[in-house]
Structure formats: C-alpha cells, structure tokens
Amino acid sequence: MEFIEVVAGRRTVREFKADPVPEEAVRRALEAGLRAPSNAHLKSWHFVLLRDPEKRRRAVVEGLRARDMKDKAEIERFLERFDEEELKRVYRQSLPLQLTMMLEAPEVLVVCYRMKALSECRTFFELNPLASVWMCIENVMLALAAEGLFGCTYTPYDAAGLKSALKVPAGFEVAAVIPFGYPRVRPGAADIEPLEPRLHVDSW
Ligand SMILES: Cc1cc2nc3c(=O)[nH]c(=O)nc-3n(C[C@H](O)[C@H](O)[C@H](O)COP(=O)(O)O)c2cc1C
C-alpha cells in the first residue's frame, strides 16, 4: 500500500475476528516500532505479548482492572463531565468494550518504556521518553494497518497492578495496552478537518 493510504486507513478497532495473526506480521510490526526515533537514541522499549488466555485474563481483569461500562445510564452519567459531542460519541462506542476487546483480541501487546518517576519530572523535556514511546507505538500501528491489522491503544489510568502481574522491572512504565487483530468490520478512513485554519507560516 502507498504510505499515505496506510496512514489514512489506520483506525482504532475494538472488535476482532477470531483469526490468528501471523507471527511474522507481529514481528514486522514490532521491528517497525524499534525503528522509531527516540530521545538520546535510548529506545528503552520492551514489548509483552499476552498470549496465554488465563494469564491474560488475570493481567487485564485483576492487574489492570479494565472493565466494560455497558449500562447506558452509567455511561451518560460518566459523560456529563464532557462538553464535546465528538468525545461523547467516541466514549459511547468505546466504554462498553474496554475489557472485552482485551479478552477477545487474538493478540494483546503491552508496550513498556523506561521513565523516571513523574513526580521527579519538572520540565516537558524530561517527558521525552513518553513522547518517544508513542512514536514507537504509531510505527507499530501503521505497520499493522499496512497488513490489514488494527487495534486500540488503551492507556491505563493506573498501571501498577498490571506491572506487578507482568513482572515489569522497576523504572519501566506501561505506555499502552494494545489489543489487535483482523477487524470484525473494516473501518473506512476518517474525515479530517481542513488544514488551513491550523497552518501558520512564520508566526501563529
Ligand atoms: C494516547 C491515546 C490514548 C487512547 N486511549 C484509549 C483508551 O484508553 N481506550 C480506548 O478505547 N481508546 C483509546 N484511544 C483511541 C482513541 O479513542 C482513538 O484513537 C480516537 O477515537 C481516534 O480514532 P482513530 O484512531 O480511529 O482515528 C487512545 C488513543 C490515543 C492516541
């Protein structure tokens, strides 16, 4: 596929076919991740694939405490804190699937990175490891999309339980938990807003 087609075609998917993902496709995507730029060339990234169903269940249910919010009234109460209609639309789709997508996806990838404690960071510069790991993650997601594979970058609010369940060493954080596979329904490219109002030359 043309690169721009892959970028436009990459979408978040939370419902998957049961078909297994070829091992070579997983490796190609993770190697694409390792090609991402990183601050000081550190590339401190580690990938944990959650393949054993029972260990995965323990990690995401007991460790991560991910859960589906299926009750419509509970969802609407949760959404009261937001104003943007687009955000509410995304949450109405995604909240009922936060746990299911992890239990049912043929693959779940946990992306870890080395980062000093947030409480020790005083400048945005010190957040560069976080910026870098997201470059890695986007490379992974694009490489998957190029093979017709899609997923969802779930970001834990508190990853302490997951880190302990997965034996992630001290000094490492979890950037995202990414269920992925072949989509149950293949999404089309999203519309983007026009560039012009956001483009500034020489000064804002
Ligand atoms: C940093 C980041 C965190 C996200 N966290 C979650 C999440 O916790 N749960 C979820 O279902 N989707 C999550 N998403 C996916 C977004 O909801 C999705 O990317 C957004 O709705 C745009 O849709 P698209 O990826 O199809 O363009 C996250 C995406 C990013 C980039």
The ligand as an ORCA input file, in Angstrom:
! r2SCAN-3c Opt
* xyz 0 1
  C      -2.853      8.462     23.701
  C      -4.113      7.716     23.330
  C      -4.856      7.106     24.310
  C      -6.005      6.383     23.997
  N      -6.663      5.705     24.990
  C      -7.712      4.909     24.674
  C      -8.328      4.106     25.678
  O      -7.893      4.088     26.844
  N      -9.380      3.336     25.320
  C      -9.864      3.313     24.028
  O     -10.814      2.581     23.739
  N      -9.281      4.055     23.040
  C      -8.218      4.839     23.339
  N      -7.585      5.566     22.342
  C      -8.093      5.501     20.957
  C      -8.842      6.768     20.573
  O     -10.143      6.763     21.128
  C      -8.905      6.875     19.037
  O      -7.590      6.937     18.540
  C      -9.648      8.113     18.593
  O     -11.002      7.958     18.871
  C      -9.474      8.409     17.108
  O      -9.923      7.327     16.330
  P      -8.983      6.659     15.205
  O      -7.804      6.054     15.941
  O      -9.855      5.643     14.532
  O      -8.532      7.752     14.275
  C      -6.446      6.298     22.642
  C      -5.686      6.917     21.629
  C      -4.522      7.596     21.969
  C      -3.703      8.209     20.866
*
